[in-house]
């Protein structure tokens, strides 16, 4: 009897992207509005996407995306 595949968590699919080398990247928070009180350095750093560094989190995210 074949094992059924897990469904993809749609909210995780909207938030995370898997790169070809296996890393998981995501968009940083606090970039939507009311940025006038933030200094320029913080706004510039949040402009880039971040890569998930904790291996346990990467495994959990890939399970939510249906890749494991």
N, C-alpha and C positions, 0 to 999 in steps of 0.2 A: 504494500500500500504506500503510495507516494505521499510525502509530507507536503502540506499546503504551504505556500509562500506567505510571508508576513505582508500585511498591507503597509503601504507607505504612509507615514504620518504627514499629512498635507501641510500642517503648520511648520514642521521642520523643513519640508521641501522648499517653502517660501523663504526661509531664513538662512539656509546653508547650501553651499555648493562644494562638490568634491572636485579637486584638481586632478589632472591626469597622473600625478605622482602619488596620489592617495591622501594628500593633505586636505583638510576641511577649512574653508574660509567663510567668513561671515562679515556683515556690515556692523560697524560700531554704533553704539547707542548715542543718544543726545545730539542728533544732527538735523532735526526736523525744523525747529522754530525757536524763537527767543534766544538767538545766538549773540546778541549785542553785548551782553555782559561777559562773554567768554573772551579770553585773550587770543591773539592770533595764532600762537603756537599750538594751543589745544585744538582749535578749529582745524588747523592744518594736519595735525596728527590724526584726527578722527575722520579726515577725508579718505584715507586709505582703508582698504579692507584688512582685516586681521585674520591670522591663521590660528586655529585652535592648537594649543601646545600640549595640553595634558592628554596622554595616550588613552586614559580611561574615558575621557569625554569624547574623544574621536571615535572610539568603539561604540559608545552609546548613540552618538549622532548617526553613525553609519547604519546601526541597527534600526533607528527610526526612519532612515531613508530607504531601507529595504535592500541595502548592499551587502549585508552579512547574512 
